[in-house]
Structures are given as C-alpha cells and as structure tokens.
C-alpha cells in the first residue's frame, strides 16, 4: 500500500530535468536526424547564397578605393537593392503558376544562377577597366541589381521547396501528427540557415586572403564558381514535379504594376521616391496578404498579425552604414586578411550556435526569442562603441591588447545570434503556408519582412544624413553608432512588451 501511495504521489510530480549532457547531445544530433536526401536541392541553393560572400571583402575595399559614393548614398542604394526582395510575390506567383520547358523549379534555379554570373562579370569588368565609357558607380549599381534579382529568383524556388519537402503523411498513407509536421517544417528552415551559414563559413577567410593577394577583378571572376554550385544541385538531384496552379492575377498583375511604379519612380528622379515606394509597397503587400489569408482560421490570422508586427520592427532597426568599416580600415588598420579572419570566426560560431540552439528556438514563442535577441544585440554592440571612442588605445596601454583583439572578441560573442533571429519567422511562415500557394505565400510574407529591411536602410540613410561620415571624416561616427544602438534596442523592446502575449 505504501508503495502504491508513493507511485501515486510521484505520478503527479513534474519530470526530472534532463542532464545537460543529454540536452547537448540531443541538440547536436537534431539537425542530423532531421536531414533528408530530398532536402539537398534547396540546401545547395542556400549554400551558394552564403558562399557568394567570397567576393564580399574584395567588393567592400574596391568600393572604398574606386567609387565616389558616400555612406549615406550607399545606404540609399541599399534601399533600391532591397526592393526586389519586396516583390518576391511576383517571382513566387511565376514559380507556382508558370512552367518553363516543363519545369517549375530547376529552370528558375538556372535563370537565377545566370543572372548572378552576369552581375559578377560586370563587377569584374568595372574593376578591370573593361568598360571605359561607363561610370564606375553606374556599373556597380547595375551589377548589384542583376545579382540581387538572380538571388531572389533562386531564393523563391528554395522557399517553395522548403514547405514541399516535408511529408504530410506516413508511409502507410495515414496523416502525420500536426505537431510533428510543424517541427519538421521548422527544422527544414534550420537546415537552410545552416547551409547558408556553412556557405559563408566555407569562403570567409578565403575571401579575405584572395582580396589581399589577387586583384579585385580576379576575385570577382573566381566568384563565378558560386552560381555553378546551385546549377549543379539542380542538375544532379531529382526533383518531384509540382502541379501547375492557375495564375492569380491579383498577385501577378498587382505585383507587376507595383514593379513598374518602382522603376518609374526610381528612374524618374522623383523627390522622396524611396519613401513613396516604401509606402506603396507596404499597402500592396498587406492587401495581397489579406487576399491570401482568407482561408485561415481567425486565431491563426491574429497570431500571424501580431507576430509579424514584432518581427517587422525587430528587422526594421537601422545600421551604421559603411562608415564604420571605413573607420576600421583607415583608423584601426584592419586589412583584407583580418576582415577575412573576422568573417571566418563569425561564420563558424554562427553555424555552431544555429546548430545547437535552433531546435530549442523552433519550440519557443516568437516574442520570447526576439526579446532575448534584442537584449543580447544591445549588450554585444558595446565593443563597437568602445572602438569608435578609441578605448582600444587605453586597453593596449594597460592590458596589452588593442583593437584587433576587441574586434575578435566582439565577433565571437555576437555571431551565434545573427542567423537565429530568422528561424522563428521562417518557422511561423512555413507552418501556415496554404497548400497549392506555398511559393506565393512564402514570397508575400518574405516581402513584408524585407520591407522591414527597407525601413531599416531608410533609417540608416537618415542617420548618415544627420551625422555625416565619409572617407577620412569620422568625427560624427560615435554619436551615429550610439544612436543606431539605442533605436535598435528601444523599438523592438517596446513592441514585444506591447504585443508579445498576443503573438503567442
């Protein structure tokens, strides 16, 4: 009887916490257990996107040396280069509804890779003086626009595949539990982040070394190996045929009209064109989302609405701009190889952090994850603030380590959180993707989130207008950086506290 009473008492007791070693082991094996061979095509696309960073350091140094654009102008260019991501719904509708040569996936990977390759050739030509009749700034803008459009095409295909590769049924034809499906959808997003981060890691140090040893023109040409990776994946992996869906002219026609308005405003030199485009974009994307979510339950709509507000504000925070990188080059003495070292460390730790923490994050509320990330980002910005106030001169004299050590420590601490912020958003989008319209749905939600990046770029431009920084002119950089850090902490924290419970 006593034993029975003990069993009854223990029955209601909470389970004993798992040992740390067991939790660590589970986190290590979770992505491995989640991997399936059919995921490989989209993972190769994500890898190629990350590996395009091979030319990133060469590009940054070439911009500083050869172009005339200021940090404020580069931030403004960043707005234009983000806009193709905001009309992903057009690309998504094409991928869902238009089959070229009998393909809705492979052919679009080829097209995107071709555009990326063309952009890299233009960059190489600009750096090598192949086009003396054209202004270098103009060539750079053209090259970046072509590359971005190519990446968006491939990303839309990968997004669609990321929701299609997860089984909805067991081998015997019975439906799988909803919780298992949602977890697998989240883990596919994790694997995509890991593939992207591994691509960054694989080329980070190499990119800095190549930029220091070879001409920038040569580095851009070497980058042509990157689009070949996504092409190879599409060629070697057997892709299942996806049924062609009818064209939704509300999405395709509205998106195409929106693209025409964007082009007209941009080429016409209309005052405040970027701000006008942002407002028009928000109206178009939100209207399209309301059209697509009509089939969802009210509770799901409400959850997505408040979660989207939180994620939007989190992603809409301003950056510092290129002025900080130029300060690091001119004042702190960082060269191409050291930037490569920073990138290598950052990518490696980001990959490790994503690997270890992603399974846990996919099971946590969006608001809670972003709350902690907001706090961490604010704390981890302090080393950069210290460097612009030249605290490194004091640490060098007192403790024997200077700017490079501080930069290494900051990169090591900050890197694991960079990719993690994407996982809650991608998981939420994947879970609610409606059958038959997954590419369009994913593209629309991604467009909304990319509009947040446009808002962030606009704020970056405004801050660089108010606190002007240019090559060799860094007097305003400290207050510029501090302002960006404060906005990046206060704005997300406010919306999380206001709407966090409703997004859960």
Buried (B, 14 or more C-beta within 10 A) or exposed (E): EEEEEEEEEEEEEEEEEEEEEEBEEEBEEBBEEBBBEBBBBBBBBBBBBBBBBBBBBBBBBBBBEEBEBBBBBBBBBBBBBBBBBBBBBBBBBBBBBBBEEEBBBBBBBBBBBBBBBBBBBBBBBBBBEEEEEEEBBEBBBBBBBBBBBBBBBBBBBBBBBBBBBBEEEEEEEEEEEEEEBBBBBBBBBBBBBBBBBBBBBBBBBBBBBBBBEEBBBBBBBBBBBBBEBBBEBBEEBEBEEBEEBEBBEBBBEBBBEBBEBBEEBBEEEEEEBBEBBBEBBBEBBBEBBEEBBEEBEEEEBEBBBBBBBBBBBBBBBBBBBBBBBBBBBBBBEBBBBBBBBBBBBBBBBBBBBBBBBBBBBBEBBBBBBBBBBBEBBBEBBEBBBBBBBBBBEEBBEEEEEBBBBBBBBBBBBBBBBBBBBBBBBBBBBBBBBBEEBBBBBBBBBBBBBBBBBBBBBBBBBEBBEEBBBBBEBBEBBBEBBBBBBEBBBEBBBEBBEEBBEBBE
